[in-house]
Amino acid sequence: NIVAIQFLEDATFSALTPSDSSYIGTAGGNGDAIDSSNTFPQGVTIFGNWTAFTLASGSVIAYLG
């Protein structure tokens, strides 16, 4: 699973699949839902537990754990 995503450039997701509803993702659930209008700025790192992602724009490093 992906446990952290570090943003090398401003980035947006077209898909961000959480491992369960406790984490942010592009699907509804107990966690916060994001969409392609949510931009994550360069230099930010988010921590969570995801099974997959697809970038709409930008560049990231994904950390597996």
Buried (B, 14 or more C-beta within 10 A) or exposed (E): EBEBBBBEEBBBBEBBBBBEEEBBBBEEEEBEEBEEEBBBEBEEEBEBBBEEBEBEEBEBEEEEE
